[in-house]
């Protein structure tokens, strides 16, 4: 017996809600981005429990979780409400029996890497929850949430997950995300010359982005295979955890920001990996395509405030960041960065069978340790 979330559909045209331009740009045959959020659990969860939580708490939070996309009579892409059978969105994989915890941990990572590269069905709402009932090195089981980026940016999706969860130390309290915003002094004054400078930078960035997306191509290297259709190749995932107090110690010593330190770790990691794989040829330039959230400009809001102000969705921007050594976008390698409970998590999603995952992971840790030692001991 499945749970059904009813949607009022007295008139098909009235049930169509126009999509935002950003969501439309992510809803094409050329671009298919997904958000995968993995929670490692101290206790095992049953899929029936999860189904009930999704039906009663998750679906009511936003209509997009009960909708698919459709083109109306005017040719406009819209959201269309549909009936949701929650069980169709819950996936419970089955692994071989009798494996060790280390083997199950490896199998879980491979499974998550596989689903990260698979397309979601278009005939039902664009989300899935995978229940992994096998132990890992960090817990007794895992939940993998997969959402299409069409539904919203990472902050929006994370706000929903936090909304349906409660704190272990006090179940009466929800998870919260710090309310941070940039001051006007940091954003720059709205003077005439400041406006002109922004216009020039915008035109320059757009022109460069179009050139890199059309005919400027990277050289092949240890971190870029140059293979056509690399986005459809199998993926591998590796993560490292860095204590935030050590990260902040480096920031204080160098007089920069946390982002400066994290960027330095990524740049140094790429350098170490290329050196250790023998890719030390010169004359190459490297660019990272950075996707960052723009909500900080006006301050982060909780999910209730976002829905009330109608600011749910994708508030993201893309920026090419040059690094001394390739030219263009790196599709063989993707970094995802987040922090939780005093730990910075740097996750590298790499092209499987091309980039050595274990070597790359060791380079990430070596990069930070070398930066930490240089900043906190040699400068003392």
NORRAMO-V58777 format. One record per run of one state. SS is the DSSP state (h for helix, s for strand, l for the rest). FROM is the first residue (numbers start at 0). TO is the last residue. If there is no record, write none. Layout:
ss->{SS	SS}
from->{FROM	FROM}
to->{TO	TO}
This chain:
ss->{l	s	l	s	l	h	l	s	l	h	l	h	s	l	s	l	s	h	s	l	h	l	s	l	s	l	s	l	s	h	l	h	l	s	l	s	l	h	l	h	l	s	l	s	l	h	l	s	h	l	h	l	s	l	h	l	h	l	s	l	s	l	s	l	h	l}
from->{0	3	5	15	18	20	25	33	41	46	61	62	66	71	76	81	83	85	89	91	100	116	126	132	135	136	138	139	140	148	151	153	164	165	166	173	174	183	187	191	214	220	221	223	224	229	232	234	243	254	257	276	285	293	294	297	302	309	315	323	332	340	342	351	356	376}
to->{2	4	14	17	19	24	32	40	45	60	61	65	70	75	80	82	84	88	90	99	115	125	131	134	135	137	138	139	147	150	152	163	164	165	172	173	182	186	190	213	219	220	222	223	228	231	233	242	253	256	275	284	292	293	296	301	308	314	322	331	339	341	350	355	375	379}
